Amino acid sequence: MPDSPTHPAPLRISELTVRYGQTTAVADVSLDIPAGAITAIVGPSGCGKSSLLAALNRMTDLIPTAVVTGHVRVGDTDVYDVRTDVVALRRRVGMIFQRPNPFAMSVRRNVTLALREHGVSDRAILDAITERALRDVGLWDEVRDRLDRPATTLSGGQQQRLCIARAIALEPDVLLMDEPCSALDPIAAETVERHIASLRGRYTVVLVTHNLAQARRLADHTAVMWLHDGAGRIIEHGPTAAVFDTPTHDLTARYVRGLQG
Amino acid sequence: MSPSSTDTIDATRHARRRRVIDALLLAALRCAAGVSAAVVLVIAWFVAAEAWPGLRDVGVTRLLTDDAWRPTAGRYGMAPMLIGTLAATFGAVLLTAPLGVGSAVFLRFYAPRRVASVYRRVVELLAGVPSVVFGLWGIAVLAPLIATVSPLGQGQSLLAGVLILTMMTLPTVALTTDAAIAAVPADTRRGAAALGLSRRAIAWRVVIPAARAGIVTGVILQTGRALGETMAVLMVCGNIVQTPHSVFDPVRTLTANIALEMGYADDRHRAVLFVSGLVLMLLVAGLVLIAEAIDRRRVHVT
């Protein structure tokens, strides 16, 4: 188990619509997200980026008014098939939130809790996975002496990297990140960003960000969302360089030049 | 006089009036705070002063070791009643804590929305039922029920006291636990769900541990309430002064003893009753201090 390679999976989103009651947050989005790459979803605030992301691992299930139509496939799994086990799905599709949300328990237990719940009980294996996950986010040397201290004593940036470690300890195929650096100070944000870049190839990363410079630095592919008739749509997507340097959509062109949004 | 200088004068007058109102309000609030603090101190002082002759003339050792409670005959053994009080209280806490936490978890994690809102209303209502009503219900329904299974053939017993206290403290423990769970950030819950944790694991492994301090505080404060509860316990416990050997034995609690005997007690008897009052006060105060210490730690950790 600790040496199993990850299997980054592609995501195929087709005709996806997310509604909250009467409001449509995401309208008719179709997008292919390649395996093992970092794909950024950018756009102005309130354009539905986070709702789109939350629909990919069915976090929308937690919002009573949310209704999702359309299809999402992660590898061979149809996310919205009634036979899909949402708990198993979320194990394969990890998520990092805007604000670091470590659990009110020790650093070690933050990483091992989900593993234990999923049946790993061998202490040596848990220790090995914990060390590797923490090394992957550059946190091991900072916390190796205080693994049993409360995670809430870590700094904000460390907490966010712990949350990433917690997710990758489960060896997911896909990592969804919802503005993972926006609640951090610039130096912590830079560190987190560097470690996100190091995940390239091992996981399929979908990164929602309103920081265009970050998208440009990190992402292989970029999709631009825009509010159209009150609902978020994707107006342009492609290789990051193409979207930024030779945008085809007028709004994209203005947006990436900082003139709109 | 130019309009602008009139404005300035108006503004100054306004400011002065605001300052006067502020000062009056502050004085009123100080009075209120002072009165509340004074009442507590006066009561504590009064109880201690009344209890003093009992402590001086009888002494703690005799209060705990005298072979019987015959205050008119100079025998002051309160130990059975202290044991009765502690047994009834901790029996109730042992039942209330798991039931209260369980029902709050059910409300927050399992109950359909509509059921949850009705259920919460009912629990709130239950928390407002006066203790004498619980006592009446205990005498009319609970005690006869216990009598049918009791080897002693009667229902007024330690068990009846435990169950009544459980019912009285349960709603509040359920509500404080519910509030403590609600205070756990939604981000924590979403983070747990995003790791593919089951509903059971989210509830018991993540949210309850995060809400632990609030839950424990609620249970401790209700323990204090159970310790001090008098009326319902007086009505259902049987009030025989004896150390209980089974849950079916009738017991008398310290609170019931005070209520029963204060009317005719005098001299040393009266002072000894005040000693038992003092003991109850100290027990409750100790519990409140523990609850506060836990609360303070929670503030520091998060």
Boltz contact constraints between the chains, C-beta under 6 A:
constraints:
  - contact:
      token1: [A, 87]
      token2: [B, 196]
      max_distance: 6.0
  - contact:
      token1: [A, 87]
      token2: [B, 198]
      max_distance: 6.0
  - contact:
      token1: [A, 90]
      token2: [B, 194]
      max_distance: 6.0
  - contact:
      token1: [A, 90]
      token2: [B, 196]
      max_distance: 6.0
  - contact:
      token1: [A, 91]
      token2: [B, 196]
      max_distance: 6.0
  - contact:
      token1: [A, 95]
      token2: [B, 194]
      max_distance: 6.0
  - contact:
      token1: [A, 99]
      token2: [B, 187]
      max_distance: 6.0
  - contact:
      token1: [A, 101]
      token2: [B, 187]
      max_distance: 6.0
  - contact:
      token1: [A, 101]
      token2: [B, 188]
      max_distance: 6.0
  - contact:
      token1: [A, 101]
      token2: [B, 191]
      max_distance: 6.0
  - contact:
      token1: [A, 103]
      token2: [B, 206]
      max_distance: 6.0
  - contact:
      token1: [A, 104]
      token2: [B, 210]
      max_distance: 6.0
  - contact:
      token1: [A, 114]
      token2: [B, 195]
      max_distance: 6.0
  - contact:
      token1: [A, 114]
      token2: [B, 197]
      max_distance: 6.0
  - contact:
      token1: [A, 117]
      token2: [B, 197]
      max_distance: 6.0
  - contact:
      token1: [A, 117]
      token2: [B, 201]
      max_distance: 6.0
  - contact:
      token1: [A, 152]
      token2: [B, 302]
      max_distance: 6.0
